[in-house]
Amino acid sequence: MTDFVGRRRELKELREDIARTGLDTLSGRKAKSPRARVLLVAGRPGSGRTALAEALVREIADDYPDGVFKVRLTAPTGESVATEWAVRTLLEGLGQPTPPGAAEDELSSALRTALAGRRAVLLVDDASDPHQVDALLPDTPECLVVVTAEGPLTGIPDVRPCTLGGLDTPSAVRMLVQRIGDIRVANDPRAAEALAEECGGQPAALALAGGWLAARPKASVADVGKQLHEMPAAGGGPLAKAFRLVYESLPQPAQRTVRLLPLAPAGLVDSHVASALAGCSVAAAQSILEEFAALGLLRSARDGLYQLPGCLAPLLQALLEAKERPAEVQLARARMLERTVRLLLSCRAMAEPDEDGPDAVGGPEKLDGVPRALRFADRRAAETWLNTRLPALSAAASLAVADGELDTLARRFVAALAGALSEHRGTAGAAPELYGLHRLVLNVAERRDLHREQAAALLNLADLDAGTGRTREALERYRAALDAGKAANDPYAAGRAMESVGGAYQELGDWHRACDWFGRALSHSLARGERADEARLYGRLGNVHTYAGRYGDALRSWRAASAGYRKLVDVPGQAKALSEMARIQEYAGRPEESLHTCRAAVELARKAGDLRLQAALQVRLADTLDRLGDPAAARLHRSAADRLLGDDPAACEIRSSSD
């Protein structure tokens, strides 16, 4: 990567603009609320606007001790990224939680809250929509927002754009020196100046011309200047000429690889992506990528990743459409997705624990037979790969679903990505990403009338909604999942949806509807002979009856649950059911019965070896004996609880099964 050169005047103006009086103040208008100062670097793609913004941020970083946070608002292929994704990226950089499925306004509010009282810089790269930028602006004047865009940001107040043209000739020549050394430039300084003028002072064009020269030590600067001058000027200007010079110098296989680069999701390429697109070995693909980076066709990122420059994306896309047949493009995309699915399965296997049993195979041993190139050295390497590739993986999932021609492969890809995220981050930690993946599955299922997958996606989305407090939204999705489960004739999905509808009504405090839906789920389980589900649902019914104050119904439900657990030889489950019965009997004013039931529960808990439950029941026994006027016996039971778990009263809390 070359060092930043030139632009000293622009840097000075931008630094001065940070403390300069705002345009609103000068015109006599007062801002509605104090907001962060916004600096805009405007210029065409390839003008070096991002490099200038990054150079500015490096110079002023010490003035903003709370850090620099970067987000890009336009994909290399030209599409605007979702504002929700951009806000989540910044929140994650700030170490803040991002609730799955949260609306854009909620996330923007969370971002402003996280930045309140901080002195930080937001670098917003390649903005195309002022509304996206507005959603990211902090409400604190201590923060600074540096935006790059092609033109003015109409609607964002108090912004003075710093508009970029080409580099001045001395700076452009210094950039060439960085690429090819000073000998050839010193031998013919006028040719170097002519080449800089032929490139229009555009850093991207200069990087390509310098890369071409660096690959040909015997070529003179005048040679490349002459070739660029003789090229037809139709379409694209200096950048298109420099790109054509480099592209036509490549052998045919490398040219085809270049043409396929726009298929790389989020413009991120590594050796596996390039290998799958080009149909070559991973080692050969790595060599090709290194050559492309030296030529200026790619920018080296980190951990083996390369970034496709956004200024080259339109040129490459035009070549792809002109030179490649649609069937070949689809085949290359399918190869890339299939390769990534295998990598995701390998990544997931590294996080899975080994299964028990003499003949069981789990964890890394599952990779027997998998090519070495698709394996990871250890769990940490797999997790690093997943984290660094996640933006590209998420983009690949969205593109595969939107394509509509590879739905089977897209479903496998989404499932593999969801599995890898769940294993490495846990379901709770991966919830924001899983929410988006479940929505993609739902899109495919609805498009293809796959009712079983539709029901599963709706249940997963509803669970995440319920976990973040959006109970009514979850209720709607549970009902839709029930309809999809019935359409698929899937008894598991239907039963799960009915129970979840009951749970949503319970959360809303609608005891009547909760009982009704738990009863429907119970009838469904009874008809199918699912004993474990029957016992659990009897317990859930008992909880709802307890909340509603119907102690008689609650006792009958918990007796049925206890009987079910007894038939299943589930001693811990039976003990907990008896403990709930004792609690309800105490609520109902029947302490003697509660005492008897609680003692039976203690015996079962002892058989199950559940020290926590034993201690909790001992405390309950003590409370009941206090009410019956036997404090001496109560002290004995409390001492027993202390011996079991120590003096932590929270350890002796009995929770209902619904909790």
N, C-alpha and C positions, 0 to 999 in steps of 0.2 A: 504494500500500500504506500502511495506517495505521500509526502508531507504537504501540508497546506501551504500555498504560496500566494502572494499578492493580496488584493482586496484590503489594503491597509486603510484606505479612505473610508470604505464601507464599514469596516470594523469600528473605526473611530466614531462615525456618525451613529451607529447602533448603540455604542456605549454611552454616548452623550444623550441619546434619546431616552435612556432608562430614567434619568432624573429630570428630563425636560418637562415643562408645564404641558398638561394635556390640551388637546385641541378644544375639548368641551369647555375647559376653564378659560382659554383664550377668547372663546366666542361668547362668554358670559353664561353658558348653560351649566347647570349643576348635574353631575351624574346622579342617577337614581340611588345607587349604593356604591360604596367603595369596592373596586375590583382590581384585580391584578393588571399591571401594565402589559400590553400586548405589543410585541415587535414583529413586524411582517417582513420577511425576505421574499421578494417576488422575482420570478425569473422563469424562463422556459426550461423544460427538462434538458439536462446536460449542461446547464449554465453554472453549475457548482453551488446552487442555493443551499443544498443540504450541508455541503462541506463548510460553507461560510457560517451557517447557523451553528454547526458543531464547534467550529473554531471560536466563535463568540462565547459559547457556553463554557468552553474550556478556560477562557480568559477570566470569566466572571464567577467561576464555580466557588471560589473562596468566599465570595460575598453572600453565598446562599448555602449555609452549612447543612441544611436539611436534605440536600441532595438534588440530583438531576434525574428526571423521569421522562422517558421518550416513548412516543407512540406514533405510528404511521397511519394516516387516514385514507390512503389509496393503495390498493394492491398493485403490484408491478404490471398486471394485465389491464389496469385502468379502471376497475370497478371500485367504488367507494366501499370501505369496510363499514360494518354495522357500528353505529354509535355505542350500542350496548357493549360490544366487544372492546372498543377503545377505552371506555370508562373502566371496564373490568381490568384491563391491562394495567392502567394507572393505579387502581386500587390494590392490585396484587403487588405492584412495585412498592407501594407504601406499606405493605404488610397488613392490609385491612381485609376482613372477610367480605366475600361477595356472595350474597344469598342467591341460590339457584332460582332462575326464572324471574328475578326482580325486574320491574319495569325500568325504562330509561330514566324517568324522572327520579325514581327512588335511588338509582345508582348515582346519578349526578349529585343529588343531595348528600349522599354518603361521601362522595369525593370531596365536595366543598367542606364538609364537616372534618374530614381527615386532614385537609390542608389548612384548616383554621389555626392561626397562631404559628404557622411554620414559615420559614424562608426557604423556598424551594423554586426550582426552575422546571417548567414543563416545556419540552421540545416537541412540538406538534408538526410532524413532517408531512409534506405533500397534501395539504388540505384542499379540498375542492368545494366543500359546502360550508358556508358560514354557520349554519345551524349546528353542525357537528362541533365546530370550534366553540360555539357559545355554550354547549353542554359541558365542556371541559373547563371553563374559566373559573378559577377560584374567586371567592368573594373577599379575599384578603389582599390589600395592596402590597403586603410584604413579599408576595410571590411574583414571579415573572413568567410570562408565556412567550416563547419564541416560535413563530409559525412560519413555515415555508409553503408557498403556493405559486401557481402560475400567474395569477392576477390578483386584483384587489379583493378584499373580503367585505363585500357590501353587507351592512347590517351589524358589523362589529364596530362599536364606537371608539373614538380616540386612538385610531391606528394610523401611523405614518408608514407607508410602505418604503422599503429600501429596494429599489428596482435594479436588477443586475443586467449588465450587458456582457460583452466578452472581456477577457483579461487584457490588461495592457501588454504591449509587446514584450517588455523586459520580463514580466512575470510569466508570460506564456513560454518564453525561451527557457527560463529557470525550470519550468515544469518539464520541458523536454530533456533538460540536463539530468533531472532526477530519474528519468526513464532510461536514458541511453548513455549517460556519462558526458563528460565535458569535452572529450577529445574531438569527436566529429563536429560538435557545435563550434568549438574553437577554430577548427580547420576551415569552416565556411559559415561565419556568423550571419552573413547576409541571407544565406539559404535558410538558416534557422528562423530568421525574422520573417522571411517570405512564407515559410511553412506555417508559422504562427498566424499570419494574416490569412493564409488559405483556409485554416481551420476556424477563422472568425473569432479567435481567442476563446473558443468554447472548451472548457476543461475536458468534457467527455470525448470530443473529437481529438484533442491533443493526446489524451491517454491512449486512444486507439492507434493514432499515427506513431506515437512513441513506442507502443507495444510492438507494432510491425517492425520498426527499426531495431528494437532490442533483440528481436528474433533473427535478425539478419545483420550480423556485425560488419559485414563487408559492404552493405548498402550505404550510400551517402544520403545526407539530409536533402540534398537537391533532388535525388531520385524520387523520393516519396512526394516532395512538393510538386514536381512535374507531373507525376501520375494523378495526383488530386486535381491539379489545374486542368488536365486534359479530360477528366471525367465529365459527362454531361451533367448539367446543373438541375435537371428535372427532379423536383420533389425531394424535400428533406434537408437541403442545404449542406453545410460542411459536415454535420454529424453523419448524414446518410452517405456522403462520399467516403468518409473515413471508415465507416462500417463496411461499405462495399469493398474497399481496398483490403481490409483484413479478411473478410468472408471469402473473397475470391482467391485468396492466397492459400486457403486451407485445402487439404485433400478431400475427396468426395465423402468418405465416411464421417470425417469431422464436420463437414458442411451439414450433413444430415442431422448430426447430433445438435448442432447449433440451432437448426430449424425447429427441433423438437423441444427446445428449452422452455418455450412459453407454456408447455403442458405441466411444468413443475408447479405444484401448488404453492401459493404465496411467493412464487419466484425463488424458492429456496431449493438448492440442488446439492445432493451429496453423491458419493460414488455409487450407492445402490440405486438411486433415482436415475442417474445417468446411464448406468448399466442396463436397467430395465427399459428405458426409453430407446437406447441405441441398439440393444440386443447384443452387447459385448460383455466381456468379463469385468468383474469389479476392479481388478488391478488396472486394466486398460482404461476403464472409465475414470479412475482417479488420475491417471496420467493426462487424459484429455482435459479434465477440469483444471488441472494445474497449468496446462498450456493456455487454456482460455483465460484464466486469471492473469497470466503474464501478458496476454495480448490486450487486456482491458475489456474483454467480453463479459467477464464475471468479476465480482468483488469477493475477496476472501472474507468470510465471517468468522465463525468459531467452531471448534469441535468437528472439523471436517466439512462444514457447511459453506456453501457459496451462494451469494445473492445476485440475482439477475438485475442489472441496472434498469430502473423504470424507463429511462430515456430510450433504451434499446428495444423495449418490449413491442412497441408498434411496428418497428422494422422487422423484428423476428416473426411477429404474427402475420404480417403481410407475406413473408417468405413461406411460412407454414401453409397458408391458404393457397398460395400459388404453386408450390412445388410438391406438396404431399396430398395423396388421395385420402378422402375421408375414412375409408376402410383402414388404411394404414395408420392414420392418426388414432382411430378407435382402438386398434390392436396395441399400439404403443401405450395408450392410456390404461388398457386392461393389464398389460404386463407390469406397469408401474404399480397399479393397485394390488395385483396379486403378490408381487414381491414385498410390498409394504405389509400386507396381511401376514405373510410368513414371518416377517421381522417382529410384528406386534405379538404374534403367538410365542415367538422365542423370548421376547421381552417379558411377557406375562409369566412364562414358565420359570424364569429366573427368580421371580418373587413368590412363587408358590412353595409352601413347605412340602417336604417329603411325606408321602402317605405312610401310614403304619402297615405293618404286615410283612412277612418274609418275601412275598412275591410282588409287593406293591412298587409301583414306579411313580415318582412325583418329582417336582422341582426340576433342576437341570437335567436329571436323568431322562426326562421326557423328550429331550432333544436328540436322543440317539437316532442316527440316520439323517439328521438335519445337516446340510452342508456347513462346513466350518465358517464360510463367509457370512452365514446368517445367524451365527451364534454370538453371544456376548461373554466377555471374560468372567463377569460376576454380576451380582445384583446391582452394585453401584454403577457399573458401566451401563447396564440396561436402563436404570433410572435416569442417568444423565442423558442418554440417547432420547428417551421419551420426553424429558423436559425441554431439551433444546429443539426437538422436532415438533413439539406440540402445535405451534402455529401452523406449520405446514400440514400436519396430520389433520387438524381441524378443518383447514381449507380443503384438503383432499376429500374429506367426508362430505362436505357441503357440495363440492363440485360433482362428485360421483352421484349424489342424489339428484342434483339439479339436471344432470345430463339425461337421465331417464332411459338410457339405452343399456346400462350395465347394472340394473337394479339388484340382481342376485349377488353380484360381486360387491355392490355398494352395501348391501345388508351384511355380508360377511365382514367387510371392512369396518363398519360401524360397530358390530359386535366385538370384533377383535380389539378395537381401540377402547371401547368401554371396559372390556375385561382387563386390559393392561392397566388402565387408569385405576380401576377398583383395586387391583392387587397391589399396586405400588403406593397409592395414596389413601386407600381405604374409601369406602362408599361415601362417608361424610366429607372427606377431604376432596374427593373428585366430583362432588355434587354439582357445582356450577357447570363443569364440562359435560357431565352425564345428562344434565337437563337438555342441553342443546342436542346431544346425540339421540336422546329418546324422541325429540321432536323430529329429527331427520328420519328415524325409523317410522314414525307415525305418518310422515309425508309419503314414504314409499308404500306403506301398507294401505293407505287410503287410495293411492293412485292405482294399485294393483288389486284392490279388493281382497287383501289378505287379512281376514277378520281376526285370526288368532294373533298375528303380530300386532295388529291394531289394538287389540285388548291388552296385550302385554305392555305396549308403549304407553297407553293411557293409564294403566295401573302404576307404572313407574313414575310418570309425570305427576300423577295425583299424589303419590307418596311424598315426592319432593315438595309439592305445593303444601301438603299438610304439615310437613316438617318445618316449613318456614312461616306457618301461621295463616296461609291463604286457604282456610278451611272451606269456604264456599266454592272457590275455584276447584279445589280438590273434589268436592261433592259432585260437581257437574261432570268432572272427568271420570269419577267412579261409576256414575250412572251410564255414561257413554261406553265405558269398558264393559259394563254388564250387557248392554245391547250387543256389542261386538262379540263378547263371549258366547252369547246365545246364538248369534248368527254363525259362529264357527263351530257350534255344538261342542264347546270346550267346558266341561263341568268344573274343572279347576278354576279357570278364569271367572266363570259365573259365580261360584261360591266365594272366591276371594273378593270379588267386587261387592257382593251383597254384604259380607262382613265389614268391608271397608266403608260402605255407605252407612252402616250402623255406627261404626266408629266415628265418622264425621258428624253425624247427628248427636252422638254423645258429647263430642267436643263442643258442639254448639249449644248444649244444654237442653236439647229436645228429647226428653226421656221417652216419650210415647213413640216417636218415630224410630228412635234407637232400638227400643224393644222389638218393634215390628220387624225391622230389618235383621236384627240378630236372630229373631225367630225364623225368618225366611231362610237365613243361612244355616240355621240348625236343622230345619226340615230337609234342606238340600243334603246336608251331611248324613242325616239319619237314613235317607233314602239310598245313599251310596255306601253306607256301612263304614264311614270314616270315623273310627272311634276317637282318635286323638283330637280331631277337629270338633267332635261332639263335646268332649270334656272341656275343651277350651271355650267353646261357645256358651256352654252352660255357665261357665265362670263369668264370661262377659255379660251375660244376661243378669247374673246375680249382682254384678257391680252396678248396672244401670238401675235395677230395682232398689238397691241400697241408696243410691243417690236420690232417687225419687221418694224415699221414705217408705217403700212397700217392703217391710221386713219379712213378712210371711212369704211373699213370692221370692225374695232374695234367698231365704233359707232353703226353699225347695230347689232353687236352681243350683245352689252350692252343694246340696246333698247329692243331686244328680251328677255334678262335676266330680265329687269325691268318689261316687260309685264308679264313674267312668275311669278315673285314674287307678282305682283299685283293680279293675278288670285288665287294665293295661300294665299292671305291676309297676306303676310309676309312683314309687314311694314319696319322692319329694313333691310331686304334684298333688298327691293325696294329702300330705301334711299341710301344704299351703291352702288347699281347699278347706280343711278343717279349721285352720287358723282364721280364715275369712268367716266361717260359720260362727266361731267363738266371738269375733268382733261384732257381728250382726246381733247375736243373742245378747251381747252386752248393751248394744244400742237399744234393743227392744225391751230392756229392763228385766232380763232373766239372767242374773249373775251366776246362780248355781249351775244352770245349764252351760253357760259360757265357761265356767271353771272346769266342768267335766270334759267338754269338747276340747278345751285348750290343753288339758293333760294328755288326752289321746293324741293331739297333734304333736306334743313334745316327744312322745314315744316314737312316733313315725319319723320326726325330724332326726332323732337320735339314730334310728335305723339307717336313715339315708346319709348320715354323717354330715348334715348341714349345720355347722356350728353357728352360722349367722342366724338362721331361722330358729334354732334352739334358744339362742340368747334373746331374740325378739319375743319369743313365746314366754320365756321366763319373766320378762318384764311385764308382759300382758297379764300373766298369772299374778304377779305382785300387785298390779293395779286393781285387779278384780278382788284379791284378798283384802286389800285396803278398804274397798267399798263394803266388803262383807264383815268388816270389823276385826280382822285378824292381822294386825301389823307385824307380829313376830314372824309368822309364816311368810309375809310379804318380804321382809328383810332377807330371809333365807333365799328366796327366789332371785332377788336382786343380786345377792352375793354370787349365786350360781351364774347369773348372766355376766357379772364382772369377771369371773374366772374364765368364762368361755372366750370373751372378746376384749377384755380390758375395760377401761372406764370411758370409752367413746360412746355416748348415747346415740349418735347418728348410726352407729353400726347395729343398733338394736331396733331400728325402725322397721315396722312391717308395712310393706307396700302391696297394694292390690295388684292383680294380674294385669289390669288395664294400664297401670303405671309402668 
